Amino acid sequence: MELNEIIDRISHIRTKKGLSARELSLSIGKNPSYINRLEYRKDFEPTIGVINDIIEACDSSFEEFFHEDMDAYQADKQLLDLIKKIPEDKKEALIKFLS
């Protein structure tokens, strides 16, 4: 995943959580303008530790943050959880049906 996509995702989860850039910056122990500067791509990259802090502050998870489509994550996760409960023979029948 490229840096621009990571920054876009940070902005997405921040907005979804209803946090201002300043609020998120302060909640992760950074300068009040940190997230604003990051989102406007002011020549620095967040460390994996900072990304983790941001994800936690936004009540998200690495799995959701790096999911192919963040907006579809919850539905995809629910569907996968249901599929995991299906017996193997039924899974094979479902695969044949959907193919």
Number of C-alpha atoms within 10 A of each C-alpha: 6 6 11 12 11 17 18 13 17 20 19 16 21 22 13 10 14 12 16 14 20 15 17 24 20 15 17 19 12 14 13 16 14 18 25 17 13 18 16 9 13 10 7 8 14 15 9 9 9 14 18 17 17 22 20 14 19 20 11 15 14 11 11 17 20 14 13 10 11 15 13 11 16 12 10 14 13 10 11 11 11 10 14 10 9 12 9 11 8 11 14 12 11 13 9 9 8 7 6
